[in-house]
């Protein structure tokens, strides 16, 4: 059986923190096998949450739903950070706009168990590779001064992300030369 234990369940707080994510009536079945059945909870800012259960109890399925990688068969997910978004699911199918990007905009990210950095690239290059529509992706753009200015902007932004992740000064370290803990930080949004 899947169990979600939050700090609110453990101890009453005199100053309740704001709810940042709400799950209501989440249901999911695979080929008739019910994995989640009416799962509901609120997550509050700064709260530590324990998600426990046996293999096959629905832990990964729940995380996939909350992070937008999988739509539930029924229920609702509400992200209450920034521009609040509510996604409802049921007989009419998937709620429009539900995706990993909408979850990220709602403040939900996911750290995968397996880290997939490009080991032969630097940490800066691993961050920079995620930028879409880079001018350097077109062979003829290497002679264009805009390419060099854009690359410099991307390098600065990547260095800023590395600093926020606690990896300042490691921009030129090869990804295969950092610890597992440091590489896991790289997978954070």
MIDOSE-1310 file (N, C-alpha, C; in nm, 2 decimals, decimal comma, always signed):
residues 189
xxxx	+0,08/-0,12/+0,00/+0,00/+0,00/+0,00/+0,09/+0,12/+0,00; +0,06/+0,22/-0,09/+0,13/+0,35/-0,09/+0,08/+0,44/+0,02; +0,18/+0,50/+0,08/+0,15/+0,59/+0,19/+0,23/+0,72/+0,18; +0,16/+0,83/+0,19/+0,22/+0,96/+0,18/+0,22/+1,02/+0,32
xxxx	+0,33/+1,05/+0,38/+0,34/+1,11/+0,52/+0,40/+1,24/+0,51; +0,32/+1,34/+0,55/+0,37/+1,48/+0,55/+0,40/+1,53/+0,69; +0,47/+1,64/+0,70/+0,50/+1,70/+0,83/+0,37/+1,74/+0,90; +0,27/+1,78/+0,83/+0,15/+1,82/+0,89/+0,08/+1,70/+0,96
xxxx	+0,10/+1,58/+0,90/+0,05/+1,46/+0,97/+0,12/+1,42/+1,09; +0,25/+1,46/+1,10/+0,33/+1,43/+1,22/+0,32/+1,53/+1,34; +0,30/+1,66/+1,31/+0,29/+1,75/+1,41/+0,21/+1,88/+1,37; +0,12/+1,92/+1,45/+0,04/+2,04/+1,42/+0,13/+2,16/+1,43
xxxx	+0,12/+2,24/+1,33/+0,21/+2,36/+1,32/+0,12/+2,48/+1,36; +0,17/+2,57/+1,45/+0,09/+2,68/+1,49/+0,08/+2,78/+1,38; +0,17/+2,79/+1,29/+0,17/+2,88/+1,17/+0,16/+2,79/+1,05; +0,05/+2,75/+1,00/+0,04/+2,67/+0,88/+0,11/+2,73/+0,76
xxxx	+0,19/+2,66/+0,69/+0,26/+2,71/+0,57/+0,16/+2,70/+0,45; +0,18/+2,78/+0,35/+0,09/+2,78/+0,24/+0,11/+2,64/+0,16; +0,00/+2,60/+0,11/+0,00/+2,48/+0,02/+0,06/+2,51/-0,11; +0,15/+2,43/-0,16/+0,22/+2,46/-0,29/+0,18/+2,36/-0,39
xxxx	+0,13/+2,24/-0,35/+0,08/+2,14/-0,45/-0,03/+2,06/-0,38; -0,14/+2,04/-0,46/-0,25/+1,97/-0,41/-0,29/+1,85/-0,50; -0,30/+1,74/-0,45/-0,35/+1,62/-0,53/-0,49/+1,58/-0,47; -0,58/+1,56/-0,56/-0,72/+1,52/-0,52/-0,77/+1,40/-0,60
xxxx	-0,80/+1,29/-0,53/-0,86/+1,18/-0,60/-0,79/+1,12/-0,71; -0,65/+1,12/-0,71/-0,57/+1,06/-0,82/-0,59/+0,91/-0,83; -0,63/+0,87/-0,95/-0,64/+0,73/-0,98/-0,56/+0,69/-1,11; -0,50/+0,58/-1,11/-0,43/+0,53/-1,23/-0,43/+0,38/-1,23
xxxx	-0,46/+0,32/-1,34/-0,46/+0,18/-1,36/-0,38/+0,15/-1,49; -0,31/+0,04/-1,49/-0,24/-0,01/-1,61/-0,30/-0,15/-1,64; -0,37/-0,16/-1,76/-0,43/-0,29/-1,81/-0,51/-0,35/-1,70; -0,60/-0,27/-1,64/-0,69/-0,31/-1,53/-0,63/-0,33/-1,39
xxxx	-0,50/-0,31/-1,38/-0,44/-0,32/-1,25/-0,44/-0,19/-1,18; -0,51/-0,17/-1,08/-0,52/-0,04/-1,01/-0,40/-0,01/-0,93; -0,33/+0,10/-0,97/-0,20/+0,13/-0,90/-0,23/+0,24/-0,80; -0,30/+0,34/-0,84/-0,34/+0,45/-0,75/-0,49/+0,46/-0,74
xxxx	-0,55/+0,47/-0,62/-0,69/+0,47/-0,60/-0,73/+0,58/-0,50; -0,77/+0,70/-0,56/-0,82/+0,81/-0,48/-0,71/+0,87/-0,39; -0,59/+0,89/-0,44/-0,48/+0,94/-0,36/-0,50/+1,10/-0,35; -0,50/+1,15/-0,23/-0,52/+1,29/-0,21/-0,43/+1,34/-0,09
xxxx	-0,37/+1,46/-0,11/-0,29/+1,52/-0,01/-0,25/+1,66/-0,05; -0,21/+1,74/+0,05/-0,16/+1,87/+0,02/-0,01/+1,87/+0,06; +0,07/+1,94/-0,02/+0,21/+1,96/+0,02/+0,23/+2,11/+0,05; +0,30/+2,14/+0,16/+0,31/+2,28/+0,21/+0,46/+2,32/+0,19
xxxx	+0,48/+2,45/+0,17/+0,61/+2,50/+0,15/+0,70/+2,46/+0,27; +0,82/+2,42/+0,23/+0,92/+2,38/+0,33/+0,90/+2,25/+0,40; +0,80/+2,18/+0,36/+0,76/+2,05/+0,43/+0,85/+1,93/+0,37; +0,88/+1,84/+0,46/+0,95/+1,72/+0,42/+0,85/+1,61/+0,41
xxxx	+0,85/+1,54/+0,30/+0,75/+1,44/+0,28/+0,81/+1,30/+0,26; +0,76/+1,20/+0,32/+0,80/+1,06/+0,30/+0,70/+0,99/+0,21; +0,75/+0,93/+0,11/+0,66/+0,85/+0,02/+0,72/+0,70/+0,03; +0,63/+0,62/+0,09/+0,68/+0,48/+0,11/+0,58/+0,38/+0,06
xxxx	+0,63/+0,26/+0,03/+0,55/+0,15/-0,01/+0,63/+0,04/-0,07; +0,57/-0,07/-0,08/+0,64/-0,19/-0,14/+0,66/-0,16/-0,29; +0,74/-0,25/-0,36/+0,75/-0,25/-0,50/+0,62/-0,27/-0,56; +0,59/-0,18/-0,66/+0,46/-0,19/-0,73/+0,34/-0,12/-0,66
xxxx	+0,37/-0,05/-0,55/+0,26/+0,02/-0,48/+0,22/+0,15/-0,54; +0,30/+0,20/-0,64/+0,26/+0,32/-0,70/+0,34/+0,45/-0,68; +0,46/+0,43/-0,61/+0,54/+0,55/-0,58/+0,59/+0,62/-0,70; +0,65/+0,54/-0,80/+0,70/+0,60/-0,92/+0,58/+0,66/-1,00
xxxx	+0,47/+0,59/-1,01/+0,35/+0,63/-1,08/+0,31/+0,77/-1,03; +0,30/+0,78/-0,90/+0,26/+0,91/-0,84/+0,36/+1,02/-0,87; +0,49/+0,99/-0,86/+0,59/+1,09/-0,90/+0,58/+1,13/-1,04; +0,56/+1,03/-1,13/+0,54/+1,06/-1,27/+0,42/+1,15/-1,30
xxxx	+0,31/+1,13/-1,22/+0,19/+1,22/-1,24/+0,22/+1,36/-1,19; +0,28/+1,37/-1,07/+0,30/+1,50/-1,01/+0,40/+1,58/-1,09; +0,50/+1,52/-1,16/+0,60/+1,59/-1,24/+0,55/+1,60/-1,38; +0,43/+1,56/-1,42/+0,37/+1,59/-1,55/+0,41/+1,49/-1,66
xxxx	+0,48/+1,38/-1,62/+0,52/+1,28/-1,72/+0,42/+1,18/-1,75; +0,31/+1,17/-1,67/+0,21/+1,07/-1,68/+0,07/+1,13/-1,64; -0,03/+1,12/-1,72/-0,16/+1,17/-1,68/-0,24/+1,07/-1,60; -0,30/+1,11/-1,49/-0,39/+1,01/-1,42/-0,51/+0,98/-1,49
xxxx	-0,58/+0,87/-1,46/-0,71/+0,84/-1,52/-0,82/+0,93/-1,47; -0,80/+0,97/-1,34/-0,90/+1,06/-1,28/-0,83/+1,14/-1,17; -0,90/+1,24/-1,13/-0,85/+1,33/-1,02/-0,80/+1,46/-1,07; -0,73/+1,53/-0,98/-0,68/+1,67/-1,01/-0,55/+1,69/-0,95
xxxx	-0,47/+1,77/-1,02/-0,34/+1,81/-0,97/-0,34/+1,96/-0,97; -0,30/+2,03/-0,86/-0,31/+2,17/-0,86/-0,17/+2,22/-0,81; -0,11/+2,31/-0,89/+0,02/+2,37/-0,86/-0,01/+2,51/-0,81; +0,03/+2,54/-0,69/-0,01/+2,67/-0,63/+0,10/+2,77/-0,61
xxxx	+0,21/+2,75/-0,69/+0,32/+2,84/-0,69/+0,32/+2,93/-0,81; +0,34/+3,06/-0,80/+0,34/+3,15/-0,91/+0,20/+3,16/-0,96; +0,19/+3,14/-1,09/+0,05/+3,14/-1,16/-0,01/+3,00/-1,13; -0,11/+3,00/-1,04/-0,17/+2,87/-1,00/-0,23/+2,81/-1,12
xxxx	-0,21/+2,68/-1,13/-0,27/+2,60/-1,24/-0,34/+2,48/-1,18; -0,45/+2,44/-1,23/-0,53/+2,32/-1,19/-0,55/+2,24/-1,31; -0,52/+2,11/-1,30/-0,54/+2,02/-1,41/-0,63/+1,91/-1,36; -0,75/+1,89/-1,43/-0,85/+1,79/-1,38/-0,85/+1,68/-1,49
xxxx	-0,87/+1,56/-1,44/-0,87/+1,44/-1,53/-1,00/+1,36/-1,50; -1,05/+1,29/-1,60/-1,16/+1,21/-1,58/-1,21/+1,15/-1,71; -1,34/+1,14/-1,73/-1,39/+1,07/-1,85/-1,35/+1,14/-1,98; -1,33/+1,27/-1,97/-1,30/+1,34/-2,09/-1,16/+1,34/-2,13
xxxx	-1,08/+1,27/-2,05/-0,94/+1,25/-2,09/-0,84/+1,35/-2,02; -0,73/+1,36/-2,08/-0,62/+1,44/-2,02/-0,66/+1,59/-2,02; -0,62/+1,66/-1,92/-0,64/+1,80/-1,91/-0,54/+1,87/-2,00; -0,59/+1,97/-2,08/-0,51/+2,04/-2,18/-0,40/+2,11/-2,11
xxxx	-0,28/+2,10/-2,17/-0,16/+2,17/-2,12/-0,08/+2,10/-2,01; -0,13/+1,98/-1,96/-0,06/+1,91/-1,86/+0,06/+1,84/-1,92; +0,18/+1,88/-1,86/+0,31/+1,83/-1,92/+0,42/+1,85/-1,81; +0,54/+1,80/-1,84/+0,65/+1,83/-1,75/+0,68/+1,98/-1,74
xxxx	+0,66/+2,05/-1,85/+0,68/+2,19/-1,85/+0,58/+2,26/-1,76; +0,45/+2,22/-1,76/+0,35/+2,29/-1,67/+0,39/+2,25/-1,53; +0,43/+2,13/-1,50/+0,47/+2,10/-1,36/+0,59/+2,18/-1,32; +0,69/+2,20/-1,41/+0,81/+2,29/-1,38/+0,76/+2,43/-1,35
xxxx	+0,67/+2,48/-1,43/+0,62/+2,62/-1,40/+0,55/+2,62/-1,27; +0,50/+2,51/-1,22/+0,43/+2,50/-1,09/+0,53/+2,47/-0,98; +0,66/+2,47/-1,01/+0,76/+2,45/-0,91/+0,80/+2,31/-0,88; +0,75/+2,21/-0,97/+0,78/+2,07/-0,94/+0,88/+2,03/-1,04
xxxx	+0,99/+1,97/-0,99/+1,09/+1,91/-1,07/+1,12/+1,77/-1,03; +1,20/+1,70/-1,11/+1,23/+1,56/-1,08/+1,37/+1,53/-1,09; +1,43/+1,47/-0,99/+1,57/+1,42/-1,00/+1,56/+1,27/-1,03; +1,61/+1,23/-1,15/+1,61/+1,09/-1,19/+1,71/+1,00/-1,11
xxxx	+1,68/+0,88/-1,10/+1,77/+0,79/-1,03/+1,90/+0,77/-1,10; +1,90/+0,78/-1,24/+2,01/+0,76/-1,32/+2,06/+0,89/-1,37; +2,18/+0,93/-1,35/+2,23/+1,06/-1,40/+2,28/+1,04/-1,54; +2,24/+1,12/-1,63/+2,29/+1,11/-1,77/+2,36/+1,24/-1,82
xxxx	+2,47/+1,27/-1,76/+2,55/+1,38/-1,81/+2,64/+1,33/-1,92; +2,68/+1,43/-2,00/+2,78/+1,40/-2,11/+2,92/+1,40/-2,04; +2,97/+1,28/-2,01/+3,09/+1,27/-1,93/+3,21/+1,34/-1,99; +3,22/+1,35/-2,12/+3,34/+1,41/-2,19/+3,32/+1,56/-2,21
xxxx	+3,21/+1,62/-2,16/+3,19/+1,76/-2,17/+3,21/+1,82/-2,03; +3,23/+1,95/-2,03/+3,25/+2,02/-1,90/+3,11/+2,04/-1,84; +3,10/+2,08/-1,71/+2,98/+2,10/-1,64/+2,91/+2,22/-1,71; +2,98/+2,32/-1,75/+2,92/+2,44/-1,82/+2,86/+2,39/-1,95
xxxx	+2,93/+2,30/-2,03/+2,88/+2,26/-2,15/+2,75/+2,17/-2,13; +2,75/+2,09/-2,03/+2,63/+2,01/-2,00/+2,51/+2,10/-1,97; +2,53/+2,21/-1,90/+2,42/+2,30/-1,88/+2,38/+2,37/-2,01; +2,48/+2,42/-2,08/+2,46/+2,50/-2,21/+2,39/+2,42/-2,32
xxxx	+2,42/+2,29/-2,32/+2,36/+2,20/-2,43/+2,21/+2,20/-2,43; +2,15/+2,24/-2,31/+2,00/+2,24/-2,30/+1,93/+2,36/-2,37; +2,01/+2,46/-2,40/+1,95/+2,58/-2,46/+1,91/+2,55/-2,60; +1,78/+2,58/-2,63/+1,73/+2,55/-2,77/+1,77/+2,66/-2,87
xxxx	+1,77/+2,62/-2,99/+1,79/+2,71/-3,11/+1,92/+2,79/-3,10; +2,02/+2,72/-3,06/+2,15/+2,79/-3,05/+2,20/+2,82/-3,19; +2,25/+2,94/-3,21/+2,30/+2,98/-3,34/+2,41/+2,89/-3,39; +2,49/+2,83/-3,31/+2,60/+2,75/-3,34/+2,56/+2,61/-3,40
xxxx	+2,43/+2,58/-3,39/+2,38/+2,46/-3,45/+2,37/+2,46/-3,60; +2,39/+2,58/-3,66/+2,39/+2,59/-3,81/+2,53/+2,61/-3,85; +2,58/+2,52/-3,94/+2,72/+2,53/-3,98/+2,77/+2,67/-4,03; +2,69/+2,74/-4,10/+2,73/+2,87/-4,16/+2,73/+2,98/-4,05
xxxx	+2,68/+2,96/-3,94/+2,67/+3,06/-3,84/+2,80/+3,09/-3,76; +2,90/+3,00/-3,78/+3,02/+3,02/-3,70/+3,10/+3,14/-3,74; +3,07/+3,20/-3,86/+3,14/+3,32/-3,90/+3,06/+3,44/-3,87; +2,94/+3,43/-3,81/+2,85/+3,54/-3,78/+2,89/+3,58/-3,63
xxxx	+2,92/+3,71/-3,62/+2,95/+3,76/-3,48/+2,84/+3,74/-3,38; +2,71/+3,74/-3,43/+2,60/+3,71/-3,33/+2,62/+3,58/-3,26; +2,67/+3,48/-3,33/+2,69/+3,35/-3,28/+2,79/+3,36/-3,16; +2,90/+3,43/-3,17/+2,99/+3,45/-3,06/+2,93/+3,52/-2,94
xxxx	+2,85/+3,62/-2,97/+2,79/+3,70/-2,86/+2,68/+3,61/-2,79; +2,61/+3,53/-2,87/+2,51/+3,44/-2,81/+2,58/+3,33/-2,72; +2,69/+3,28/-2,77/+2,76/+3,18/-2,70/+2,81/+3,23/-2,57; +2,86/+3,36/-2,57/+2,91/+3,42/-2,44/+2,79/+3,43/-2,35
xxxx	+2,68/+3,47/-2,40/+2,56/+3,49/-2,31/+2,52/+3,35/-2,25; +2,52/+3,25/-2,33/+2,49/+3,11/-2,28/+2,59/+3,07/-2,18; +2,72/+3,09/-2,20/+2,82/+3,05/-2,10/+2,79/+3,13/-1,97; +2,76/+3,25/-1,97/+2,74/+3,33/-1,85/+2,61/+3,27/-1,78
xxxx	+2,51/+3,24/-1,85/+2,39/+3,19/-1,79/+2,42/+3,05/-1,73; +2,49/+2,97/-1,80/+2,53/+2,84/-1,75/+2,61/+2,85/-1,62; +2,70/+2,94/-1,62/+2,78/+2,97/-1,50/+2,69/+3,01/-1,38; +2,59/+3,09/-1,41/+2,49/+3,13/-1,31/+2,42/+3,01/-1,25
xxxx	+2,38/+2,92/-1,34/+2,31/+2,80/-1,29/+2,40/+2,72/-1,21; +2,52/+2,70/-1,25/+2,62/+2,62/-1,17/+2,64/+2,68/-1,03; +2,64/+2,81/-1,03/+2,66/+2,88/-0,90/+2,54/+2,85/-0,81; +2,41/+2,86/-0,86/+2,29/+2,83/-0,79/+2,29/+2,69/-0,74
xxxx	+2,35/+2,60/-0,81/+2,35/+2,46/-0,78/+2,47/+2,42/-0,68; +2,54/+2,53/-0,64/+2,65/+2,50/-0,55/+2,78/+2,45/-0,62; +2,79/+2,47/-0,75/+2,90/+2,42/-0,82/+2,98/+2,53/-0,89; +2,98/+2,65/-0,82/+3,06/+2,76/-0,87/+3,21/+2,72/-0,87
xxxx	+3,28/+2,77/-0,97/+3,42/+2,73/-0,99/+3,44/+2,60/-1,05; +3,34/+2,52/-1,08/+3,35/+2,39/-1,14/+3,31/+2,39/-1,28; +3,29/+2,50/-1,35/+3,24/+2,51/-1,48/+3,32/+2,43/-1,58; +3,46/+2,43/-1,56/+3,55/+2,37/-1,66/+3,58/+2,22/-1,62
xxxx	+3,52/+2,17/-1,51/+3,54/+2,03/-1,47/+3,47/+1,94/-1,56; +3,53/+1,83/-1,60/+3,46/+1,74/-1,69/+3,35/+1,67/-1,60; +3,24/+1,64/-1,66/+3,12/+1,59/-1,59/+3,16/+1,45/-1,53; +3,25/+1,37/-1,60/+3,28/+1,24/-1,54/+3,39/+1,25/-1,43
xxxx	+3,42/+1,37/-1,39/+3,52/+1,39/-1,28/+3,46/+1,45/-1,16; +3,32/+1,46/-1,15/+3,26/+1,51/-1,03/+3,19/+1,40/-0,96; +3,16/+1,42/-0,83/+3,10/+1,32/-0,75/+2,96/+1,29/-0,79; +2,90/+1,18/-0,75/+2,76/+1,14/-0,78/+2,67/+1,25/-0,73
xxxx	+2,69/+1,30/-0,60/+2,61/+1,40/-0,55/+2,61/+1,53/-0,63; +2,73/+1,57/-0,68/+2,74/+1,69/-0,76/+2,67/+1,67/-0,89; +2,68/+1,55/-0,95/+2,62/+1,52/-1,08/+2,46/+1,52/-1,06; +2,42/+1,47/-0,95/+2,27/+1,47/-0,92/+2,22/+1,61/-0,92
xxxx	+2,30/+1,71/-0,86/+2,25/+1,85/-0,86/+2,23/+1,90/-1,00; +2,31/+1,85/-1,10/+2,30/+1,89/-1,24/+2,17/+1,86/-1,30; +2,10/+1,75/-1,25/+1,98/+1,71/-1,30/+1,86/+1,78/-1,25; +1,88/+1,88/-1,15/+1,78/+1,96/-1,10/+1,74/+2,07/-1,19
x	+1,61/+2,10/-1,19/+1,56/+2,21/-1,28/+1,60/+2,35/-1,23
